[in-house]
Amino acid sequence: MVESVPICEFLDEKVPEPPLLPKDPIKKAEVRAFCEMINAGIQPLINLKVRQKVEQLGHDPAEWNKLFLEQGFEGFNA
């Protein structure tokens, strides 16, 4: 396993105490939704290949990261 969410879910099932995910199905779905917001909406935009391309296009990767992290976490906090 190489992806963080499946690893966490595996650990939660293999070693149930202390739990990593809430037992309540609604709350568990909310945690998974937050994870997906990060996995699909924030992380891909700040990975190394994207940072390198941004730099090749003449932009500052640090500013790019800051912009998308802030936007992503604004949505996360809403």
N, CA, C and O atoms as CSV, one atom per row, in Angstrom:
chain,resi,resn,atom,element,x,y,z
A,1,MET,N,N,0.845,-1.178,0.000
A,1,MET,CA,C,0.000,0.000,0.000
A,1,MET,C,C,0.890,1.241,0.000
A,1,MET,O,O,1.890,1.316,0.714
A,2,VAL,N,N,0.497,2.202,-0.817
A,2,VAL,CA,C,1.309,3.404,-0.934
A,2,VAL,C,C,0.504,4.692,-0.751
A,2,VAL,O,O,1.099,5.765,-0.639
A,3,GLU,N,N,-0.787,4.621,-0.717
A,3,GLU,CA,C,-1.602,5.821,-0.571
A,3,GLU,C,C,-2.081,5.965,0.871
A,3,GLU,O,O,-2.421,4.980,1.527
A,4,SER,N,N,-2.102,7.203,1.351
A,4,SER,CA,C,-2.359,7.456,2.762
A,4,SER,C,C,-3.745,7.032,3.234
A,4,SER,O,O,-3.867,6.462,4.318
A,5,VAL,N,N,-4.787,7.290,2.460
A,5,VAL,CA,C,-6.140,6.957,2.921
A,5,VAL,C,C,-6.325,5.442,3.034
A,5,VAL,O,O,-6.811,4.977,4.065
A,6,PRO,N,N,-5.959,4.653,2.020
A,6,PRO,CA,C,-6.088,3.207,2.203
A,6,PRO,C,C,-5.237,2.669,3.352
A,6,PRO,O,O,-5.642,1.726,4.032
A,7,ILE,N,N,-4.064,3.259,3.573
A,7,ILE,CA,C,-3.231,2.829,4.696
A,7,ILE,C,C,-3.948,3.103,6.010
A,7,ILE,O,O,-3.991,2.236,6.882
A,8,CYS,N,N,-4.510,4.296,6.161
A,8,CYS,CA,C,-5.246,4.627,7.396
A,8,CYS,C,C,-6.443,3.709,7.586
A,8,CYS,O,O,-6.696,3.248,8.699
A,9,GLU,N,N,-7.185,3.436,6.513
A,9,GLU,CA,C,-8.344,2.558,6.631
A,9,GLU,C,C,-7.912,1.129,6.980
A,9,GLU,O,O,-8.565,0.465,7.786
A,10,PHE,N,N,-6.821,0.656,6.383
A,10,PHE,CA,C,-6.297,-0.665,6.709
A,10,PHE,C,C,-5.919,-0.740,8.189
A,10,PHE,O,O,-6.289,-1.681,8.890
A,11,LEU,N,N,-5.173,0.272,8.652
A,11,LEU,CA,C,-4.759,0.283,10.056
A,11,LEU,C,C,-5.959,0.337,10.989
A,11,LEU,O,O,-5.971,-0.314,12.034
A,12,ASP,N,N,-6.975,1.120,10.607
A,12,ASP,CA,C,-8.170,1.234,11.437
A,12,ASP,C,C,-8.882,-0.106,11.555
A,12,ASP,O,O,-9.444,-0.420,12.604
A,13,GLU,N,N,-8.861,-0.892,10.496
A,13,GLU,CA,C,-9.494,-2.213,10.535
A,13,GLU,C,C,-8.603,-3.258,11.205
A,13,GLU,O,O,-9.094,-4.119,11.934
A,14,LYS,N,N,-7.309,-3.183,10.960
A,14,LYS,CA,C,-6.375,-4.183,11.504
A,14,LYS,C,C,-6.111,-3.969,12.994
A,14,LYS,O,O,-6.017,-4.930,13.756
A,15,VAL,N,N,-5.992,-2.703,13.405
A,15,VAL,CA,C,-5.723,-2.357,14.807
A,15,VAL,C,C,-6.813,-1.376,15.235
A,15,VAL,O,O,-6.611,-0.163,15.174
A,16,PRO,N,N,-7.961,-1.888,15.666
A,16,PRO,CA,C,-9.119,-1.022,15.894
A,16,PRO,C,C,-9.031,-0.085,17.101
A,16,PRO,O,O,-9.829,0.846,17.211
A,17,GLU,N,N,-8.098,-0.308,17.986
A,17,GLU,CA,C,-7.972,0.567,19.166
A,17,GLU,C,C,-6.579,1.146,19.230
A,17,GLU,O,O,-5.607,0.395,19.158
A,18,PRO,N,N,-6.447,2.425,19.361
A,18,PRO,CA,C,-7.501,3.439,19.293
A,18,PRO,C,C,-7.940,3.639,17.843
A,18,PRO,O,O,-7.133,3.494,16.925
A,19,PRO,N,N,-9.204,3.970,17.636
A,19,PRO,CA,C,-9.709,4.136,16.271
A,19,PRO,C,C,-9.124,5.385,15.593
A,19,PRO,O,O,-8.928,6.422,16.226
A,20,LEU,N,N,-8.855,5.255,14.299
A,20,LEU,CA,C,-8.414,6.403,13.506
A,20,LEU,C,C,-9.607,7.137,12.897
A,20,LEU,O,O,-9.563,8.349,12.685
A,21,LEU,N,N,-10.665,6.387,12.621
A,21,LEU,CA,C,-11.873,6.962,12.029
A,21,LEU,C,C,-13.019,6.862,13.022
A,21,LEU,O,O,-13.061,5.942,13.838
A,22,PRO,N,N,-13.955,7.815,12.953
A,22,PRO,CA,C,-15.121,7.728,13.840
A,22,PRO,C,C,-15.930,6.465,13.552
A,22,PRO,O,O,-15.933,5.964,12.427
A,23,LYS,N,N,-16.599,5.967,14.552
A,23,LYS,CA,C,-17.447,4.782,14.374
A,23,LYS,C,C,-18.768,5.158,13.702
A,23,LYS,O,O,-19.335,4.360,12.954
A,24,ASP,N,N,-19.257,6.371,13.967
A,24,ASP,CA,C,-20.511,6.835,13.371
A,24,ASP,C,C,-20.346,6.933,11.850
A,24,ASP,O,O,-19.424,7.599,11.379
A,25,PRO,N,N,-21.227,6.281,11.070
A,25,PRO,CA,C,-21.083,6.271,9.617
A,25,PRO,C,C,-21.109,7.663,8.972
A,25,PRO,O,O,-20.398,7.905,7.997
A,26,ILE,N,N,-21.913,8.565,9.502
A,26,ILE,CA,C,-21.984,9.926,8.951
A,26,ILE,C,C,-20.664,10.654,9.205
A,26,ILE,O,O,-20.104,11.276,8.302
A,27,LYS,N,N,-20.180,10.570,10.434
A,27,LYS,CA,C,-18.913,11.234,10.756
A,27,LYS,C,C,-17.752,10.597,9.989
A,27,LYS,O,O,-16.831,11.293,9.562
A,28,LYS,N,N,-17.798,9.286,9.818
A,28,LYS,CA,C,-16.752,8.609,9.044
A,28,LYS,C,C,-16.782,9.101,7.594
A,28,LYS,O,O,-15.732,9.327,6.993
A,29,ALA,N,N,-17.974,9.266,7.037
A,29,ALA,CA,C,-18.104,9.779,5.667
A,29,ALA,C,C,-17.581,11.213,5.573
A,29,ALA,O,O,-16.977,11.587,4.567
A,30,GLU,N,N,-17.809,12.012,6.607
A,30,GLU,CA,C,-17.294,13.388,6.616
A,30,GLU,C,C,-15.767,13.394,6.616
A,30,GLU,O,O,-15.150,14.173,5.891
A,31,VAL,N,N,-15.159,12.531,7.425
A,31,VAL,CA,C,-13.691,12.435,7.454
A,31,VAL,C,C,-13.172,12.029,6.086
A,31,VAL,O,O,-12.198,12.598,5.593
A,32,ARG,N,N,-13.818,11.048,5.473
A,32,ARG,CA,C,-13.395,10.614,4.136
A,32,ARG,C,C,-13.552,11.740,3.117
A,32,ARG,O,O,-12.710,11.900,2.233
A,33,ALA,N,N,-14.628,12.521,3.239
A,33,ALA,CA,C,-14.823,13.655,2.323
A,33,ALA,C,C,-13.718,14.693,2.501
A,33,ALA,O,O,-13.211,15.228,1.515
A,34,PHE,N,N,-13.340,14.983,3.741
A,34,PHE,CA,C,-12.247,15.929,3.989
A,34,PHE,C,C,-10.938,15.393,3.401
A,34,PHE,O,O,-10.172,16.140,2.792
A,35,CYS,N,N,-10.693,14.102,3.586
A,35,CYS,CA,C,-9.485,13.498,3.004
A,35,CYS,C,C,-9.495,13.649,1.490
A,35,CYS,O,O,-8.469,13.965,0.888
A,36,GLU,N,N,-10.635,13.428,0.881
A,36,GLU,CA,C,-10.738,13.529,-0.570
A,36,GLU,C,C,-10.536,14.974,-1.045
A,36,GLU,O,O,-9.959,15.202,-2.108
A,37,MET,N,N,-11.007,15.941,-0.262
A,37,MET,CA,C,-10.776,17.345,-0.616
A,37,MET,C,C,-9.276,17.627,-0.688
A,37,MET,O,O,-8.807,18.327,-1.586
A,38,ILE,N,N,-8.550,17.086,0.248
A,38,ILE,CA,C,-7.095,17.282,0.251
A,38,ILE,C,C,-6.454,16.478,-0.880
A,38,ILE,O,O,-5.627,17.008,-1.622
A,39,ASN,N,N,-6.830,15.199,-1.016
A,39,ASN,CA,C,-6.218,14.334,-2.025
A,39,ASN,C,C,-6.474,14.807,-3.453
A,39,ASN,O,O,-5.586,14.731,-4.302
A,40,ALA,N,N,-7.672,15.290,-3.717
A,40,ALA,CA,C,-8.020,15.658,-5.087
A,40,ALA,C,C,-7.947,17.159,-5.346
A,40,ALA,O,O,-7.696,17.589,-6.471
A,41,GLY,N,N,-8.167,17.950,-4.304
A,41,GLY,CA,C,-8.273,19.387,-4.523
A,41,GLY,C,C,-7.067,20.212,-4.154
A,41,GLY,O,O,-6.891,21.311,-4.680
A,42,ILE,N,N,-6.234,19.717,-3.269
A,42,ILE,CA,C,-5.081,20.501,-2.810
A,42,ILE,C,C,-3.776,19.838,-3.212
A,42,ILE,O,O,-2.961,20.448,-3.903
A,43,GLN,N,N,-3.569,18.615,-2.798
A,43,GLN,CA,C,-2.271,17.962,-2.956
A,43,GLN,C,C,-1.789,17.889,-4.396
A,43,GLN,O,O,-0.614,18.166,-4.640
A,44,PRO,N,N,-2.640,17.527,-5.381
A,44,PRO,CA,C,-2.112,17.439,-6.748
A,44,PRO,C,C,-1.557,18.764,-7.275
A,44,PRO,O,O,-0.662,18.775,-8.119
A,45,LEU,N,N,-2.085,19.863,-6.781
A,45,LEU,CA,C,-1.659,21.170,-7.269
A,45,LEU,C,C,-0.319,21.612,-6.692
A,45,LEU,O,O,0.289,22.558,-7.192
A,46,ILE,N,N,0.142,20.937,-5.648
A,46,ILE,CA,C,1.420,21.338,-5.050
A,46,ILE,C,C,2.474,20.236,-5.143
A,46,ILE,O,O,3.513,20.312,-4.486
A,47,ASN,N,N,2.209,19.211,-5.959
A,47,ASN,CA,C,3.216,18.149,-6.065
A,47,ASN,C,C,4.422,18.616,-6.876
A,47,ASN,O,O,4.375,19.666,-7.517
A,48,LEU,N,N,5.473,17.856,-6.847
A,48,LEU,CA,C,6.748,18.260,-7.423
A,48,LEU,C,C,6.664,18.529,-8.922
A,48,LEU,O,O,7.203,19.530,-9.393
A,49,LYS,N,N,6.004,17.665,-9.675
A,49,LYS,CA,C,5.910,17.867,-11.119
A,49,LYS,C,C,5.192,19.167,-11.458
A,49,LYS,O,O,5.600,19.890,-12.367
A,50,VAL,N,N,4.126,19.460,-10.726
A,50,VAL,CA,C,3.395,20.708,-10.967
A,50,VAL,C,C,4.270,21.894,-10.590
A,50,VAL,O,O,4.333,22.877,-11.327
A,51,ARG,N,N,4.943,21.810,-9.451
A,51,ARG,CA,C,5.844,22.902,-9.029
A,51,ARG,C,C,6.920,23.168,-10.087
A,51,ARG,O,O,7.224,24.320,-10.397
A,52,GLN,N,N,7.487,22.098,-10.632
A,52,GLN,CA,C,8.517,22.262,-11.655
A,52,GLN,C,C,7.959,22.908,-12.917
A,52,GLN,O,O,8.620,23.752,-13.522
A,53,LYS,N,N,6.762,22.525,-13.318
A,53,LYS,CA,C,6.142,23.121,-14.505
A,53,LYS,C,C,5.823,24.587,-14.274
A,53,LYS,O,O,6.039,25.415,-15.159
A,54,VAL,N,N,5.312,24.918,-13.094
A,54,VAL,CA,C,5.019,26.309,-12.755
A,54,VAL,C,C,6.294,27.142,-12.864
A,54,VAL,O,O,6.282,28.255,-13.389
A,55,GLU,N,N,7.383,26.586,-12.362
A,55,GLU,CA,C,8.665,27.294,-12.423
A,55,GLU,C,C,9.136,27.438,-13.872
A,55,GLU,O,O,9.652,28.490,-14.249
A,56,GLN,N,N,8.966,26.396,-14.685
A,56,GLN,CA,C,9.327,26.464,-16.102
A,56,GLN,C,C,8.546,27.549,-16.835
A,56,GLN,O,O,9.045,28.164,-17.777
A,57,LEU,N,N,7.312,27.773,-16.384
A,57,LEU,CA,C,6.470,28.801,-17.010
A,57,LEU,C,C,6.787,30.200,-16.500
A,57,LEU,O,O,6.152,31.175,-16.902
A,58,GLY,N,N,7.778,30.292,-15.608
A,58,GLY,CA,C,8.229,31.590,-15.129
A,58,GLY,C,C,7.501,32.126,-13.917
A,58,GLY,O,O,7.548,33.325,-13.642
A,59,HIS,N,N,6.833,31.258,-13.196
A,59,HIS,CA,C,6.101,31.676,-11.999
A,59,HIS,C,C,6.786,31.134,-10.750
A,59,HIS,O,O,7.615,30.227,-10.821
A,60,ASP,N,N,6.430,31.700,-9.624
A,60,ASP,CA,C,7.005,31.287,-8.342
A,60,ASP,C,C,6.197,30.131,-7.759
A,60,ASP,O,O,5.034,30.317,-7.402
A,61,PRO,N,N,6.793,28.934,-7.654
A,61,PRO,CA,C,6.065,27.793,-7.102
A,61,PRO,C,C,5.585,28.021,-5.664
A,61,PRO,O,O,4.538,27.499,-5.282
A,62,ALA,N,N,6.323,28.783,-4.870
A,62,ALA,CA,C,5.904,29.039,-3.482
A,62,ALA,C,C,4.604,29.840,-3.452
A,62,ALA,O,O,3.728,29.575,-2.628
A,63,GLU,N,N,4.478,30.814,-4.346
A,63,GLU,CA,C,3.230,31.595,-4.417
A,63,GLU,C,C,2.081,30.715,-4.890
A,63,GLU,O,O,0.964,30.806,-4.382
A,64,TRP,N,N,2.369,29.862,-5.867
A,64,TRP,CA,C,1.371,28.911,-6.376
A,64,TRP,C,C,0.877,28.019,-5.228
A,64,TRP,O,O,-0.328,27.860,-5.034
A,65,ASN,N,N,1.809,27.445,-4.475
A,65,ASN,CA,C,1.438,26.588,-3.348
A,65,ASN,C,C,0.586,27.336,-2.344
A,65,ASN,O,O,-0.446,26.832,-1.901
A,66,LYS,N,N,1.014,28.536,-1.983
A,66,LYS,CA,C,0.286,29.332,-0.995
A,66,LYS,C,C,-1.149,29.588,-1.455
A,66,LYS,O,O,-2.095,29.441,-0.681
A,67,LEU,N,N,-1.295,29.969,-2.714
A,67,LEU,CA,C,-2.625,30.250,-3.260
A,67,LEU,C,C,-3.542,29.040,-3.141
A,67,LEU,O,O,-4.655,29.151,-2.628
A,68,PHE,N,N,-3.076,27.879,-3.616
A,68,PHE,CA,C,-3.946,26.713,-3.634
A,68,PHE,C,C,-4.131,26.087,-2.261
A,68,PHE,O,O,-5.179,25.504,-1.986
A,69,LEU,N,N,-3.136,26.198,-1.401
A,69,LEU,CA,C,-3.327,25.731,-0.018
A,69,LEU,C,C,-4.365,26.583,0.695
A,69,LEU,O,O,-5.252,26.058,1.367
A,70,GLU,N,N,-4.253,27.907,0.548
A,70,GLU,CA,C,-5.223,28.788,1.200
A,70,GLU,C,C,-6.636,28.532,0.671
A,70,GLU,O,O,-7.580,28.409,1.451
A,71,GLN,N,N,-6.778,28.451,-0.655
A,71,GLN,CA,C,-8.105,28.200,-1.239
A,71,GLN,C,C,-8.647,26.849,-0.800
A,71,GLN,O,O,-9.826,26.718,-0.468
A,72,GLY,N,N,-7.788,25.861,-0.800
A,72,GLY,CA,C,-8.231,24.527,-0.405
A,72,GLY,C,C,-8.684,24.466,1.043
A,72,GLY,O,O,-9.709,23.862,1.360
A,73,PHE,N,N,-7.909,25.096,1.921
A,73,PHE,CA,C,-8.276,25.053,3.327
A,73,PHE,C,C,-9.452,25.973,3.648
A,73,PHE,O,O,-10.157,25.745,4.631
A,74,GLU,N,N,-9.676,27.011,2.838
A,74,GLU,CA,C,-10.899,27.813,3.010
A,74,GLU,C,C,-12.112,26.935,2.772
A,74,GLU,O,O,-13.075,26.973,3.538
A,75,GLY,N,N,-12.063,26.141,1.703
A,75,GLY,CA,C,-13.160,25.208,1.431
A,75,GLY,C,C,-13.281,24.161,2.509
A,75,GLY,O,O,-14.388,23.791,2.900
A,76,PHE,N,N,-12.157,23.682,2.991
A,76,PHE,CA,C,-12.129,22.677,4.050
A,76,PHE,C,C,-12.765,23.245,5.323
A,76,PHE,O,O,-13.556,22.565,5.978
A,77,ASN,N,N,-12.425,24.482,5.672
A,77,ASN,CA,C,-12.959,25.090,6.891
A,77,ASN,C,C,-14.421,25.470,6.775
A,77,ASN,O,O,-15.120,25.562,7.784
A,78,ALA,N,N,-14.895,25.694,5.546
A,78,ALA,CA,C,-16.314,26.039,5.360
A,78,ALA,C,C,-17.150,24.828,5.677
A,78,ALA,O,O,-18.376,24.884,5.589
